[in-house]
Amino acid sequence: MATRGRPPAFDRDDALDKALGLFWERGYDNTSMADLSTAMELRPPSIYAAFGSKESLFDEVIIHYSKLHGTEIWGNLERFKHPKDATHHVLVASANAFTRDDTPHGCLVVLAAPQASSNHATVNQTLRGYRRKVTEILRNLYAEGQRRGHIPSIANIDTMAAYYATVQHGMSIQARDGAPRTDLIAVADAAMTTWPNLISSSQTRR
């Protein structure tokens, strides 16, 4: 007669890795609890007990994703002496991260959003917050560049941040559509050619 042993220890990071891959590939709306149960090798009641809800699980997945995949793009930007070099790093690192062979292509934060007409307003709000964080990080980078004299005071750093954030988000969509890494790096290089015009512009935001 078989004896009952202790159940195997629950590996939260492993469960999050499996959920991450599914959300990244399919998006939030197209990922069901049945899909998550199969991928995570956990029964739905166990998922609810561990994470609370599908939305709560997704929130934790986004944090997990940021720790695993965000640092190679956004980590330690202070090591660059000039904000232009930091910006080029962000775009090239994004091109590399978005086209890795061992993960779905593109950025989870850009691609996983449910449709606007769905009932998941909180998920949309969470992802919007993360996407706006990209613009905020870049704006802070450029504000520091102005303080150090690397960017003229006349430059509209809000426009600069919005522009390079838009380029980075667009690269994610291109990667999901199959654009190779070389093409995305070429986009990154092309975007940097606009730097002289951007730092000399005082166009006000509408």
C-alpha positions as CSV (number, residue, x, y, z in Angstrom):
1,M,0.0,0.0,0.0
2,A,1.4,3.3,-1.0
3,T,2.0,5.8,1.8
4,R,1.1,9.4,1.5
5,G,4.0,11.7,1.3
6,R,4.2,15.5,1.5
7,P,3.1,17.2,-1.7
8,P,6.0,18.6,-3.7
9,A,7.0,22.1,-2.7
10,F,5.3,24.9,-4.7
11,D,7.8,26.7,-6.8
12,R,6.3,30.1,-7.3
13,D,8.9,31.4,-9.7
14,D,8.5,28.3,-11.9
15,A,4.8,28.8,-12.0
16,L,5.2,32.4,-12.9
17,D,7.7,31.5,-15.7
18,K,5.1,29.1,-17.2
19,A,2.3,31.7,-16.9
20,L,4.6,34.3,-18.3
21,G,5.3,32.3,-21.5
22,L,1.6,31.8,-22.1
23,F,0.5,35.4,-21.5
24,W,3.4,36.6,-23.6
25,E,2.5,34.4,-26.6
26,R,-1.3,34.7,-26.5
27,G,-2.1,38.0,-24.7
28,Y,-4.4,38.4,-21.7
29,D,-7.8,37.9,-23.3
30,N,-6.7,34.8,-25.2
31,T,-5.3,33.0,-22.2
32,S,-7.9,31.0,-20.3
33,M,-7.7,29.6,-16.8
34,A,-7.7,26.1,-18.4
35,D,-4.7,27.1,-20.5
36,L,-2.9,28.4,-17.4
37,S,-3.8,25.3,-15.4
38,T,-2.2,23.1,-18.1
39,A,0.9,25.2,-18.6
40,M,1.5,25.8,-14.9
41,E,0.6,22.1,-14.0
42,L,-1.7,23.4,-11.3
43,R,-5.4,22.8,-10.8
44,P,-7.5,26.1,-11.0
45,P,-8.3,26.0,-7.3
46,S,-4.6,25.9,-6.6
47,I,-3.9,28.8,-8.9
48,Y,-6.7,30.8,-7.2
49,A,-5.4,29.9,-3.8
50,A,-1.8,31.0,-4.7
51,F,-2.5,34.1,-6.7
52,G,-6.1,35.2,-6.0
53,S,-7.4,35.6,-9.5
54,K,-6.3,35.6,-13.2
55,E,-5.8,39.4,-13.0
56,S,-3.8,39.1,-9.8
57,L,-1.7,36.4,-11.4
58,F,-1.1,38.6,-14.4
59,D,-0.1,41.5,-12.2
60,E,2.5,39.3,-10.6
61,V,3.6,37.9,-14.0
62,I,4.3,41.5,-15.2
63,I,6.5,42.2,-12.1
64,H,8.3,38.9,-12.8
65,Y,8.7,39.8,-16.4
66,S,10.2,43.2,-15.5
67,K,12.7,41.6,-13.2
68,L,13.7,38.9,-15.7
69,H,13.7,40.9,-18.9
70,G,13.6,44.6,-18.1
71,T,17.0,45.0,-16.6
72,E,18.9,44.2,-19.8
73,I,17.2,47.2,-21.3
74,W,16.7,49.6,-18.4
75,G,19.2,48.5,-15.8
76,N,22.0,50.9,-14.8
77,L,21.5,53.5,-17.4
78,E,23.6,55.8,-15.1
79,R,26.7,54.0,-16.4
80,F,26.4,56.0,-19.7
81,K,28.0,59.4,-19.5
82,H,25.7,60.9,-22.2
83,P,21.9,60.4,-22.5
84,K,22.3,59.9,-26.2
85,D,24.4,56.8,-25.6
86,A,21.9,55.6,-23.0
87,T,19.1,56.0,-25.5
88,H,20.9,54.1,-28.2
89,H,21.6,51.3,-25.7
90,V,17.8,51.2,-24.8
91,L,16.9,50.8,-28.5
92,V,19.5,48.3,-29.4
93,A,19.0,46.3,-26.2
94,S,15.3,46.3,-27.1
95,A,16.0,45.0,-30.6
96,N,18.0,42.2,-29.0
97,A,15.5,41.3,-26.3
98,F,12.5,41.4,-28.6
99,T,14.0,38.9,-31.1
100,R,15.4,36.3,-28.7
101,D,15.0,32.7,-29.9
102,D,14.0,31.4,-26.4
103,T,11.1,33.7,-25.8
104,P,8.1,35.0,-27.8
105,H,9.1,38.0,-29.9
106,G,8.2,41.5,-28.9
107,C,7.4,43.0,-25.5
108,L,4.8,41.5,-23.2
109,V,3.8,44.9,-21.8
110,V,3.0,46.2,-25.3
111,L,1.5,43.1,-26.8
112,A,-0.5,41.5,-24.0
113,A,-3.1,44.2,-23.5
114,P,-6.8,43.1,-23.9
115,Q,-9.0,44.9,-26.4
116,A,-10.4,48.2,-25.3
117,S,-13.9,46.9,-25.4
118,S,-13.1,44.0,-23.0
119,N,-14.1,43.8,-19.4
120,H,-10.6,44.0,-18.1
121,A,-10.1,47.7,-17.5
122,T,-7.7,47.1,-14.6
123,V,-5.4,45.0,-16.8
124,N,-5.4,47.8,-19.4
125,Q,-4.7,50.3,-16.7
126,T,-1.8,48.3,-15.4
127,L,-0.2,47.9,-18.8
128,R,-0.7,51.6,-19.6
129,G,1.1,52.4,-16.4
130,Y,4.1,50.3,-17.4
131,R,4.2,51.8,-20.9
132,R,4.1,55.3,-19.5
133,K,6.9,54.3,-17.2
134,V,9.1,54.0,-20.3
135,T,8.4,57.6,-21.2
136,E,9.0,58.7,-17.6
137,I,12.4,56.9,-17.4
138,L,13.5,58.6,-20.6
139,R,12.2,62.0,-19.6
140,N,14.1,61.7,-16.3
141,L,17.2,60.7,-18.2
142,Y,16.9,63.8,-20.4
143,A,16.2,66.1,-17.5
144,E,19.4,64.9,-15.9
145,G,21.1,65.5,-19.3
146,Q,19.9,69.1,-19.2
147,R,21.2,69.6,-15.7
148,R,24.6,68.3,-16.8
149,G,24.7,70.4,-19.9
150,H,24.5,67.4,-22.3
151,I,21.1,68.6,-23.7
152,P,20.3,72.2,-24.3
153,S,17.8,73.9,-22.1
154,I,15.7,74.8,-25.2
155,A,15.1,71.1,-26.0
156,N,11.6,69.7,-25.3
157,I,12.5,66.7,-23.3
158,D,8.8,65.6,-23.2
159,T,8.8,65.3,-26.9
160,M,12.1,63.5,-26.9
161,A,10.9,61.0,-24.4
162,A,7.6,60.4,-26.2
163,Y,9.4,59.9,-29.5
164,Y,11.9,57.3,-28.3
165,A,9.3,55.5,-26.3
166,T,7.1,55.3,-29.4
167,V,10.0,54.0,-31.4
168,Q,10.7,51.3,-28.8
169,H,7.0,50.3,-28.6
170,G,6.8,50.1,-32.4
171,M,9.9,47.9,-32.5
172,S,8.0,45.4,-30.3
173,I,5.1,45.2,-32.8
174,Q,7.5,44.8,-35.7
175,A,9.3,42.0,-33.8
176,R,6.1,40.1,-33.3
177,D,5.3,40.5,-37.0
178,G,8.6,38.8,-37.8
179,A,11.1,41.6,-38.3
180,P,14.6,40.3,-37.9
181,R,17.0,41.7,-35.3
182,T,19.2,43.4,-38.0
183,D,16.1,45.4,-39.2
184,L,15.3,46.5,-35.7
185,I,18.8,47.6,-35.0
186,A,18.7,49.6,-38.2
187,V,15.6,51.2,-36.9
188,A,17.4,52.0,-33.7
189,D,20.3,53.6,-35.6
190,A,17.9,55.6,-37.8
191,A,16.0,56.9,-34.8
192,M,19.2,58.2,-33.3
193,T,19.9,60.3,-36.4
194,T,17.0,62.5,-35.3
195,W,18.8,63.4,-32.0
196,P,20.3,66.7,-33.3
197,N,16.9,68.0,-34.4
198,L,15.2,66.9,-31.2
199,I,17.7,68.6,-28.9
200,S,17.5,71.8,-30.8
201,S,13.7,71.9,-30.9
202,S,11.6,74.0,-28.5
203,Q,8.3,72.9,-29.8
204,T,5.7,73.1,-27.1
205,R,3.5,70.1,-26.2
206,R,-0.2,70.4,-27.1
